[in-house]
Amino acid sequence: MPKAACDVAAHLLPDLQVLDTLHPEAARRKLKKMRGDTAVFVRGALGVAAAWMVREIGVRDAWVWAVGDPHLGNFAVLATGPRDAGGRSAPRYAISDIDDEHPAPWRWDLLRCLSSLAAIHERIKAKDFDRLAEACLESWSTALDSLAQGREPALPALPLGLAGLLAGAAGEAAAKRHLAAVAKGQGAAARLLRDSDLADDPQAAAFFAAAIAEAAWPAHRLLDVARRTVPAGISSLGRRRWYLLVREPGPPASLRLVEAKERPPSVLARFVPCCPFPPTATLGRITVPMGGDSFHAVAEGAASNYLLRTRCHARDQLDVESLDLDGLELLVRWQGLLLAGFHWQGLRELGRSPTGAITDTYLGAKPLDANAQARRAASEAAAASDDLGGQARDLAAHLHEAHRAFRKLTG
């Protein structure tokens, strides 16, 4: 059996079988969408991509705290940060999904990002794609080195269309419409709407109320909790989710819609069993806020962990297919910058953890110096500039072959 078919059979079909047991409707939806669209298949095939990276790339590069699944669809405009005097969060282009954050060699995130571009946009010539890969890598390594030395990295110019998305997300009307679609009332009397999408869940309400009381938001007040009953995105199908309506202190006092979602172990955990960082129990509590989200946190339950994050009105994605080569270069420079920021923040969180250490082949376990580890990864990138584009194109070709195998195996 070809490697692509083996990867599908070993790392994708079993997940669908488990999902079918837990939520048959979600499993059927995921199967149908992944069969019919290469882009959807690429988004949902992290295990297939990770298996290829272990086999073809290995784990010799310097390790970072990785996003895990930074495909093109997981970058978006978000409005999740602290509120200003008018009660609004400034929108920013950011990583919009970190369900699979986990330690990994630094190259893995860049390959996942670039290969999703190559898999979806086959019209890009090899030499042009290599130019994009080099730009992404240069942006990533320069930004990571700057952050490790205590400097703010330079920001690239915005690609065509992104400035418009940011401006649109800054308007107050869109935020009000978003909240009005799921909640009614004002101030402390506000409550979530109960309809076909949201249902009561008293046990969860008690758990999240206690989690907020124990967290670093003592002035916040949980007003209401409801469980979401509609299926989530391709990679999150089968995970239970809730909406939390929270009243933030002022002035002015404002309402924040928070989503809580079950947080099972990252898909990457299956592929990197030998991790140089702290034990798995510690890793499960580490997370990097998306878009400066002031409410982003992990709540620990008896049977599972839960990721809490602001559910904002934005989450707008740039139409990548509308960009020419220069626009794509600006886009991948932004994505390299965002990945560098995430890796650096994750390393700092690892360094602050009670067991913050890294295992060195020659020196054994030693305290983790986040800045030194970041500089090491950035310096390694200089030697990888000639390889990354070809590796990303090879992974994209593997994903195309895996999609064909998936359709055949599930036909």
Sequence and secondary structure as in RCSB ss.txt:
>XXXX:A:sequence
MPKAACDVAAHLLPDLQVLDTLHPEAARRKLKKMRGDTAVFVRGALGVAAAWMVREIGVRDAWVWAVGDPHLGNF
AVLATGPRDAGGRSAPRYAISDIDDEHPAPWRWDLLRCLSSLAAIHERIKAKDFDRLAEACLESWSTALDSLAQG
REPALPALPLGLAGLLAGAAGEAAAKRHLAAVAKGQGAAARLLRDSDLADDPQAAAFFAAAIAEAAWPAHRLLDV
ARRTVPAGISSLGRRRWYLLVREPGPPASLRLVEAKERPPSVLARFVPCCPFPPTATLGRITVPMGGDSFHAVAE
GAASNYLLRTRCHARDQLDVESLDLDGLELLVRWQGLLLAGFHWQGLRELGRSPTGAITDTYLGAKPLDANAQAR
RAASEAAAASDDLGGQARDLAAHLHEAHRAFRKLTG
>XXXX:A:secstr
  HHHHHHHHHTHHHHHHHHHH HHHHHHHHHHHHH HHHHHHH HHHHHHHHHHHT S S EEEE S   GGGE
EEE  S B TTS B  EEEE   TT EEEEHHHHHHHHHHHHHHH TTS HHHHHHHHHHHHHHHHHHHHHHHTT
         TTHHHHHHHHT HHHHHHHHHTTEESSGGG EE  SSSEE  HHHHHHHHHHHHHTT TT EEEEE
EEE S   GGGTT  EEEEEEEE  SS EEEEEEEEEE   GGGGT  S SSS HHHHTT    GGG TT EEEE
 SS EEEEEE  S  B   GGG  HHHHHHHHHHHHHHHHHHHHHHHHHHHHSTT EEEETTTEEEE  HHHHHH
HHHHHHHTTTTTHHHHHHHHHHHHHHHHHHHHHHT 
